[in-house]
Amino acid sequence: MVSRVQSPSIHRGRPQSDAAPAGSRKAPDPSALDEVGSLLHETLGERVTGELRELLISGRLAPGEKLSLRRVAEALGVSMMPVREAVSRLAADKALEVLPGRAVRVPMLTLTQFRELTRIRLVLEGFAVEEAAKAASDEQVETVAQHEAAFRAAAKVDPTDSAAAVAANRHLHFAVYEAAGMPSLIEMIERLWLKAGPVLNLDMRHEPSRLDGGSAVQAHAALVAALRRRDPAAARAALEQDIHAAADHIERTARLAG
């Protein structure tokens, strides 16, 4: 926040009068630039937070990966201040971890933490797809179908385009959740993906077998079919199949902290 400069008409130790003395120059109104500067500053911090959130949700930052604040600032072309603010916000959400010496790291989930997140995801995301099956417009369903096709195409090429698959997976899921028409619900789901996204998508990047004809491809196809039929129960079943298959694979491959 930008502090306002004290008016030159105020003198320390002398009471102020409501009316200015005759012949004196009226104190200028606070400059509009003060407010503009404050808004720009807040917007920049939010933009940096948004960029880091997207990297976490999409799994482009791996569990245990350390971040250099200076490198983040240089990559985004900003000063250190908005980067520090963004890190503080994400640390408050437990999406980043501040270590001794001000080092910053993507947290490693324990098995207990991961299982808790999975159970909550099943509840919230399952509810979201049920609502989407009832509320989605034809255009929204086709948008989901386009992301499903992009995911399938990325999974089938040789070698598998894991980066494109990860991006399509993220877009597919959130296109469904947005179709539910509940912004507060999406905020809750995003918070879950901030924590789970790095390990979920690390697994997808490093395990092509999960993509080429695997469980994710099948679950996504079933989800799109259920949305087209406006079948909430089938949509939820497909989503639960997707989440369970990914969670079981992650637990078997020991990508979690001890």
MOLINFEN-V777059 format. One record per residue. RES is the residue in three letters. PSI is psi in degrees with one decimal (* if undefined). NEAR is the number of other C-alpha atoms within 12 Angstrom. D_CENTER is the distance of its C-alpha to the mean C-alpha in Angstrom with 2 decimals. Layout:
<<RES | PSI | NEAR | D_CENTER> <RES | PSI | NEAR | D_CENTER>>
//
This chain:
<<MET | 135.5 | 14 | 24.96> <VAL | 124.1 | 17 | 28.07> <SER | 147.1 | 12 | 31.25> <ARG | 141.0 | 16 | 34.09> <VAL | 134.9 | 15 | 37.28> <GLN | 135.4 | 14 | 40.19> <SER | 138.1 | 16 | 42.68> <PRO | -13.0 | 15 | 45.86> <SER | -9.1 | 21 | 47.99> <ILE | 125.0 | 16 | 47.07> <HIS | 132.4 | 11 | 49.57> <ARG | 132.8 | 10 | 49.19> <GLY | -0.7 | 6 | 51.80> <ARG | 129.5 | 8 | 53.04> <PRO | 149.8 | 10 | 52.29> <GLN | 143.2 | 13 | 50.63> <SER | 148.5 | 10 | 52.39> <ASP | -32.0 | 9 | 50.80> <ALA | 138.1 | 13 | 52.96> <ALA | 144.0 | 13 | 53.07> <PRO | 149.4 | 12 | 56.60> <ALA | 137.4 | 7 | 58.66> <GLY | -10.2 | 7 | 58.24> <SER | 154.5 | 11 | 55.03> <ARG | 131.9 | 13 | 51.95> <LYS | 138.0 | 15 | 49.18> <ALA | 134.2 | 16 | 46.02> <PRO | 148.0 | 13 | 43.41> <ASP | 152.6 | 15 | 40.41> <PRO | 138.4 | 16 | 37.15> <SER | 139.1 | 17 | 35.90> <ALA | -24.5 | 13 | 33.21> <LEU | -28.6 | 16 | 31.80> <ASP | -46.6 | 17 | 30.85> <GLU | -40.4 | 16 | 28.50> <VAL | -42.3 | 15 | 27.18> <GLY | -41.0 | 17 | 26.49> <SER | -43.1 | 18 | 24.54> <LEU | -42.5 | 16 | 22.36> <LEU | -40.5 | 17 | 21.78> <HIS | -45.6 | 24 | 20.89> <GLU | -42.3 | 21 | 18.28> <THR | -39.6 | 19 | 16.79> <LEU | -43.6 | 26 | 16.69> <GLY | -39.4 | 30 | 14.90> <GLU | -37.2 | 24 | 12.18> <ARG | -42.8 | 22 | 12.06> <VAL | -42.3 | 34 | 11.84> <THR | -43.7 | 32 | 9.03> <GLY | -40.4 | 25 | 7.10> <GLU | -44.1 | 25 | 8.51> <LEU | -37.1 | 37 | 7.80> <ARG | -43.2 | 35 | 4.05> <GLU | -39.2 | 26 | 4.80> <LEU | -37.4 | 31 | 7.58> <LEU | -48.6 | 40 | 6.44> <ILE | -38.8 | 38 | 4.69> <SER | -3.0 | 39 | 7.75> <GLY | 17.1 | 36 | 9.96> <ARG | -11.6 | 30 | 11.54> <LEU | 130.0 | 32 | 11.92> <ALA | 152.8 | 34 | 14.27> <PRO | 133.1 | 34 | 15.13> <GLY | -7.9 | 26 | 17.72> <GLU | 133.4 | 22 | 17.07> <LYS | 143.6 | 21 | 18.22> <LEU | 135.5 | 29 | 17.01> <SER | 118.9 | 22 | 19.62> <LEU | -36.6 | 29 | 18.72> <ARG | -38.9 | 20 | 21.50> <ARG | -39.1 | 16 | 20.28> <VAL | -45.2 | 26 | 16.82> <ALA | -43.3 | 27 | 18.87> <GLU | -40.2 | 15 | 21.21> <ALA | -35.8 | 17 | 18.72> <LEU | -5.8 | 21 | 17.12> <GLY | 39.0 | 17 | 20.60> <VAL | 172.5 | 23 | 20.14> <SER | 176.4 | 21 | 21.98> <MET | -29.0 | 22 | 21.09> <MET | -52.6 | 22 | 20.68> <PRO | -26.8 | 31 | 17.34> <VAL | -44.5 | 35 | 15.99> <ARG | -40.4 | 30 | 17.46> <GLU | -43.4 | 27 | 16.03> <ALA | -43.5 | 34 | 12.42> <VAL | -40.3 | 37 | 13.24> <SER | -42.1 | 25 | 14.94> <ARG | -44.7 | 24 | 12.14> <LEU | -31.0 | 34 | 9.82> <ALA | -35.5 | 27 | 13.10> <ALA | -31.0 | 16 | 13.80> <ASP | 1.9 | 24 | 10.86> <LYS | 26.0 | 26 | 12.34> <ALA | -22.3 | 40 | 9.41> <LEU | 160.7 | 40 | 12.03> <GLU | 123.7 | 28 | 15.76> <VAL | 120.7 | 27 | 18.44> <LEU | 166.8 | 17 | 21.67> <PRO | 142.5 | 8 | 25.24> <GLY | 12.2 | 9 | 26.12> <ARG | 17.5 | 18 | 22.74> <ALA | 150.7 | 20 | 21.24> <VAL | 138.0 | 30 | 17.51> <ARG | 149.3 | 28 | 16.28> <VAL | 125.0 | 37 | 13.51> <PRO | 149.0 | 33 | 14.93> <MET | 126.8 | 31 | 17.11> <LEU | 139.2 | 33 | 17.03> <THR | 166.9 | 22 | 20.50> <LEU | -42.4 | 23 | 21.88> <THR | -45.3 | 15 | 22.08> <GLN | -42.4 | 23 | 18.48> <PHE | -41.9 | 34 | 17.36> <ARG | -36.2 | 22 | 19.84> <GLU | -47.0 | 18 | 18.75> <LEU | -39.7 | 31 | 15.10> <THR | -43.0 | 36 | 16.71> <ARG | -39.9 | 20 | 19.05> <ILE | -38.9 | 22 | 16.56> <ARG | -42.0 | 35 | 14.51> <LEU | -38.3 | 27 | 17.95> <VAL | -55.5 | 23 | 18.69> <LEU | -47.4 | 31 | 15.68> <GLU | -30.9 | 41 | 14.81> <GLY | -42.7 | 35 | 18.56> <PHE | -40.3 | 31 | 19.21> <ALA | -42.8 | 39 | 16.72> <VAL | -32.2 | 47 | 18.51> <GLU | -46.5 | 35 | 21.81> <GLU | -37.1 | 29 | 21.16> <ALA | -38.7 | 42 | 19.98> <ALA | -27.9 | 39 | 23.24> <LYS | -31.1 | 29 | 25.16> <ALA | -16.4 | 25 | 23.50> <ALA | 140.3 | 32 | 22.23> <SER | 166.0 | 22 | 24.36> <ASP | -38.6 | 19 | 26.04> <GLU | -39.7 | 16 | 23.99> <GLN | -38.7 | 27 | 20.67> <VAL | -40.6 | 34 | 22.18> <GLU | -32.0 | 21 | 23.30> <THR | -44.0 | 27 | 19.90> <VAL | -42.4 | 39 | 18.69> <ALA | -36.7 | 30 | 21.93> <GLN | -41.0 | 24 | 21.36> <HIS | -35.9 | 32 | 18.11> <GLU | -40.9 | 37 | 20.15> <ALA | -39.0 | 25 | 22.92> <ALA | -39.7 | 29 | 20.81> <PHE | -45.7 | 39 | 19.58> <ARG | -40.9 | 34 | 23.24> <ALA | -41.9 | 26 | 24.57> <ALA | -30.9 | 29 | 22.38> <ALA | -26.7 | 35 | 23.49> <LYS | -22.2 | 23 | 27.14> <VAL | 158.3 | 18 | 27.81> <ASP | 114.8 | 13 | 29.66> <PRO | 159.8 | 18 | 28.12> <THR | 134.7 | 25 | 24.89> <ASP | 82.1 | 25 | 22.21> <SER | -35.6 | 34 | 19.46> <ALA | -44.3 | 28 | 17.03> <ALA | -36.2 | 31 | 17.61> <ALA | -42.9 | 40 | 17.42> <VAL | -44.2 | 42 | 14.01> <ALA | -44.3 | 31 | 12.73> <ALA | -36.8 | 34 | 14.89> <ASN | -45.6 | 42 | 13.79> <ARG | -44.5 | 36 | 10.11> <HIS | -39.3 | 27 | 11.67> <LEU | -52.3 | 38 | 14.30> <HIS | -47.4 | 44 | 12.49> <PHE | -22.7 | 35 | 10.44> <ALA | -38.0 | 33 | 13.69> <VAL | -47.6 | 49 | 15.48> <TYR | -38.2 | 41 | 13.41> <GLU | -30.6 | 32 | 13.69> <ALA | -18.4 | 32 | 17.36> <ALA | -21.3 | 31 | 17.85> <GLY | 32.1 | 25 | 17.79> <MET | 89.1 | 23 | 16.23> <PRO | -38.0 | 15 | 13.54> <SER | -36.0 | 15 | 13.67> <LEU | -40.2 | 27 | 13.23> <ILE | -39.9 | 27 | 10.03> <GLU | -42.2 | 21 | 8.69> <MET | -42.7 | 23 | 10.18> <ILE | -38.9 | 34 | 8.88> <GLU | -37.7 | 31 | 5.13> <ARG | -36.7 | 30 | 6.73> <LEU | -42.5 | 33 | 8.69> <TRP | -26.8 | 35 | 6.54> <LEU | -36.8 | 41 | 5.35> <LYS | -40.3 | 42 | 9.14> <ALA | -25.3 | 46 | 10.44> <GLY | -47.3 | 42 | 8.62> <PRO | -44.9 | 40 | 10.79> <VAL | -34.7 | 46 | 13.93> <LEU | -46.9 | 46 | 13.53> <ASN | -24.8 | 41 | 13.15> <LEU | -42.0 | 35 | 15.63> <ASP | -43.6 | 36 | 17.98> <MET | -36.5 | 44 | 17.69> <ARG | -34.6 | 31 | 18.32> <HIS | 1.1 | 24 | 21.33> <GLU | 81.3 | 28 | 22.88> <PRO | -25.6 | 28 | 24.13> <SER | -24.7 | 22 | 26.19> <ARG | -14.6 | 34 | 23.20> <LEU | -53.7 | 39 | 22.85> <ASP | 93.1 | 25 | 26.42> <GLY | 11.9 | 21 | 27.68> <GLY | -168.6 | 24 | 25.71> <SER | -36.0 | 30 | 24.15> <ALA | -42.4 | 40 | 20.86> <VAL | -45.8 | 37 | 22.99> <GLN | -43.1 | 26 | 25.22> <ALA | -40.2 | 34 | 22.64> <HIS | -41.9 | 43 | 20.88> <ALA | -41.4 | 32 | 24.35> <ALA | -35.8 | 29 | 25.31> <LEU | -45.1 | 39 | 22.28> <VAL | -42.4 | 40 | 23.14> <ALA | -40.3 | 27 | 26.77> <ALA | -38.9 | 30 | 26.11> <LEU | -40.6 | 42 | 24.21> <ARG | -32.2 | 28 | 27.18> <ARG | -6.4 | 20 | 29.59> <ARG | 48.9 | 24 | 27.71> <ASP | 93.9 | 24 | 27.94> <PRO | -41.9 | 30 | 25.46> <ALA | -43.1 | 25 | 26.92> <ALA | -36.1 | 30 | 26.75> <ALA | -44.2 | 36 | 23.16> <ARG | -40.8 | 38 | 22.23> <ALA | -40.0 | 30 | 24.48> <ALA | -41.6 | 34 | 22.87> <LEU | -42.9 | 44 | 19.33> <GLU | -37.9 | 34 | 20.85> <GLN | -43.2 | 28 | 22.70> <ASP | -47.9 | 34 | 19.60> <ILE | -45.4 | 34 | 17.86> <HIS | -43.2 | 27 | 21.24> <ALA | -43.3 | 26 | 22.19> <ALA | -44.6 | 35 | 19.12> <ALA | -43.6 | 36 | 19.45> <ASP | -40.6 | 24 | 23.20> <HIS | -40.6 | 27 | 22.96> <ILE | -40.6 | 31 | 20.65> <GLU | -37.4 | 25 | 23.10> <ARG | -31.2 | 13 | 26.04> <THR | 7.3 | 19 | 24.88> <ALA | 48.5 | 18 | 24.39> <ARG | 15.1 | 30 | 20.98> <LEU | 159.7 | 29 | 20.58> <ALA | 154.7 | 18 | 22.09> <GLY | * | 12 | 25.59>>
//
